Amino acid sequence: MAKLISSHGRVTSRLRHIRIEAGALTLDYQASAEQARDVACALTQLSSDLMVTVDDDVCCDLPRLPCAGLWS
């Protein structure tokens, strides 16, 4: 289920699950909706060998997207 993250008492964005697949490598992260969208767009333009999916299947044990601040 998507969650909301808040900053200074206000809602800023939903959390999304982003999966990045490259051959046998599969990476799963949680990221804000905007970050997940921007990363998915950038990676799919970078290489047709990458499969990137974004959905609402967010688990609390998923790590945060590395360097997420770069995608804010």
Secondary structure per residue as TSV (DSSP state, phi and psi in degrees):
chain	resnum	aa	ss	phi	psi
A	1	M	-	360.0	138.8
A	2	A	-	-68.7	144.9
A	3	K	-	-121.3	163.6
A	4	L	E	-105.7	138.8
A	5	I	E	-108.3	140.8
A	6	S	E	-118.3	150.8
A	7	S	E	-132.2	120.7
A	8	H	T	56.6	40.2
A	9	G	T	80.9	5.1
A	10	R	E	-126.0	152.9
A	11	V	E	-77.1	130.8
A	12	T	E	-112.1	-36.0
A	13	S	E	-169.3	154.1
A	14	R	E	-78.9	149.1
A	15	L	E	-87.9	139.8
A	16	R	E	-126.2	157.8
A	17	H	E	-94.4	129.2
A	18	I	E	-121.0	128.5
A	19	R	E	-116.0	129.6
A	20	I	E	-117.8	121.7
A	21	E	E	-120.4	131.2
A	22	A	E	-139.5	97.3
A	23	G	T	63.9	-126.9
A	24	A	T	-79.9	-10.4
A	25	L	E	-86.5	125.9
A	26	T	E	-128.0	125.9
A	27	L	E	-120.1	132.8
A	28	D	E	-122.8	131.8
A	29	Y	E	-139.9	166.7
A	30	Q	E	-110.7	144.5
A	31	A	E	-155.5	162.2
A	32	S	E	-65.1	159.7
A	33	A	H	-57.2	-41.7
A	34	E	H	-67.3	-43.7
A	35	Q	H	-63.0	-46.3
A	36	A	H	-60.2	-43.9
A	37	R	H	-62.1	-46.6
A	38	D	H	-66.6	-41.1
A	39	V	H	-65.3	-45.4
A	40	A	H	-59.2	-43.8
A	41	C	H	-63.4	-47.4
A	42	A	H	-64.7	-44.3
A	43	L	H	-69.4	-38.8
A	44	T	H	-70.6	-27.3
A	45	Q	H	-75.5	-28.3
A	46	L	H	-71.2	-43.0
A	47	S	-	-151.7	133.7
A	48	S	T	-78.1	-9.0
A	49	D	T	-80.0	-12.5
A	50	L	-	-92.6	139.3
A	51	M	E	-115.8	123.6
A	52	V	E	-122.9	126.5
A	53	T	E	-123.8	146.2
A	54	V	E	-128.2	129.4
A	55	D	E	-148.6	-176.2
A	56	D	S	-96.7	12.1
A	57	D	-	-83.6	63.6
A	58	V	-	-89.1	125.8
A	59	C	-	-106.7	144.0
A	60	C	T	-65.2	-20.2
A	61	D	T	-89.7	0.1
A	62	L	S	-70.0	138.0
A	63	P	-	-71.1	155.2
A	64	R	B	-70.1	151.7
A	65	L	-	-58.9	124.9
A	66	P	T	-59.6	140.8
A	67	C	T	54.8	36.6
A	68	A	G	-56.7	-31.6
A	69	G	G	-60.8	-24.3
A	70	L	G	-70.2	-19.1
A	71	W	G	-105.1	10.1
A	72	S	-	-81.0	360.0
